[in-house]
Amino acid sequence: MRSCPVVDRLACEAMDQEDPLRAFRAEFVLPDKEIYLVGNSLGAPPRTAAERVRQAVEDEWGRHLVGGWNEAGWYAQPLTTGDRLAPLIGAGPGEVVAGNTTSIAVYQAVSAALRLRPGRRVVVVDRRNFPTDNYVIEGLAELRDVSEGRFEDAAAVLLSEVDYRTGARYDVPGMTARVQAAGALMIWDVCHSVGALRVDVSAADLAVGCTYKYLNGGPGAPAFLWVSPRHQTAAENVLSGWYSHAEPFAFEPGYRAADGIRRFTVSTPHVLSFAALEAALDMWDRVDLEQVRAKSMALTSLFIDLVGDRLELASPREAERRGSQVSFYHPDGYPVMRALIDRGVHGDFRAPDILRFGFAPLYTRFTDVWDATQIIAEVLEKELWRDEKYAVRLAVT
Ligand SMILES: *Cc1c(COP(=O)(O)O)cnc(C)c1O
């Protein structure tokens, strides 16, 4: 039996009117007629991003040239931007470095954990982790799946707070306590939770994340690494590039690690990418994360209700147990998603059979949820996805 829709489009319009975050949508560049439900993969651009990048090129690079490293604060970017990201993950100043990519941060975090737990060679992961995390760890340690529940000989456990495929959310405090009680270090990957809910890694040991998903930092935006203050003197950075040296401009022949979080920087920051991220963070400074979480739970719950039993739900039904995405199983997920995109509903497909829809609370409306579900219903009922043009795979799904 099909579950009865609890609302209509008018009710969704009313919800948009009452949404305390509604004004943020106008601060993004978004296509008029399309419904963008991929903000969990690449966030939409803040309107100020282009101007901030122009400023970095013309006013900073163009005016100061090499002097920009001092005059425009480029040299300090990994730390100043790290401090701005810290409140979004429950961390304090001097605990986060920004730069590089998530995969590089995973490499640094896991290597540091292995050195902090000499004699332990196992790193526990979830086999369903985003593959890059596990691929990187495969090069460093012996892997074991978290489902075995054995941590006593593990150097570290690395998990994603929110599963990229299903949106299922781990119990962060509970898992952190279990792992630490076994003497292992807890490393959280918050790529799919930062900017979607109130992340708090403060009880853990290390954390990594990216800024181009819910945080809207732009394609290729800098990632970040958090190191608990408890470990900052003992933890080592295996990517001991010159930025992490105690005195980078002494150009000494040998390496001496810097104190504090600067030890985890690597080398020259991607200044123009940082500029775009700074524009996004100017917006995040004004965002109430409780409102973000409340709206995210309302959007995703409404979407699940309106899709009803047309598709098999892959995400947890209980809002508390999910991030800000909803996934469904469909054996022909790829052509179904192509047919939806053709009709202006942008989600994505994750092999082998997942249809994924992300709900970025700063710019997704309740009316978008309504409109998207009408199109989903039509594509499924009329089997519009069976058109053979949707069968050919594109390089990026
Ligand atoms: C998006 C994502 C990544 C991406 O890694 P990059 O090195 O930035 O390409 C890694 N891990 C998780 C959990 C992700 O969601």
The ligand as an SDF file (V2000), in Angstrom:
LIG
                    3D

 15 15  0  0  0  0  0  0  0  0999 V2000
   34.3210   13.1020   -0.4080 C   0  0  0  0  0  0  0  0  0  0  0  0
   35.0650   12.2030    0.5020 C   0  0  0  0  0  0  0  0  0  0  0  0
   36.4590   12.0310    0.3660 C   0  0  0  0  0  0  0  0  0  0  0  0
   37.1890   12.7090   -0.7550 C   0  0  0  0  0  0  0  0  0  0  0  0
   38.5600   12.5770   -0.6860 O   0  0  0  0  0  0  0  0  0  0  0  0
   39.4830   13.5600   -1.5370 P   0  0  0  0  0  0  0  0  0  0  0  0
   40.8520   13.1570   -1.1500 O   0  0  0  0  0  0  0  0  0  0  0  0
   39.1100   14.9600   -1.1100 O   0  0  0  0  0  0  0  0  0  0  0  0
   39.1990   13.3500   -2.9900 O   0  0  0  0  0  0  0  0  0  0  0  0
   37.0960   11.2170    1.2880 C   0  0  0  0  0  0  0  0  0  0  0  0
   36.4140   10.5890    2.2700 N   0  0  0  0  0  0  0  0  0  0  0  0
   35.0810   10.7480    2.4160 C   0  0  0  0  0  0  0  0  0  0  0  0
   34.3490   10.0500    3.5190 C   0  0  0  0  0  0  0  0  0  0  0  0
   34.3640   11.5360    1.5290 C   0  0  0  0  0  0  0  0  0  0  0  0
   33.0550   11.6810    1.6660 O   0  0  0  0  0  0  0  0  0  0  0  0
  1  2  1  0
  2  3  1  0
  2 14  2  0
  3  4  1  0
  3 10  2  0
  4  5  1  0
  5  6  1  0
  6  7  2  0
  6  8  1  0
  6  9  1  0
 10 11  1  0
 11 12  2  0
 12 13  1  0
 12 14  1  0
 14 15  1  0
M  END
$$$$
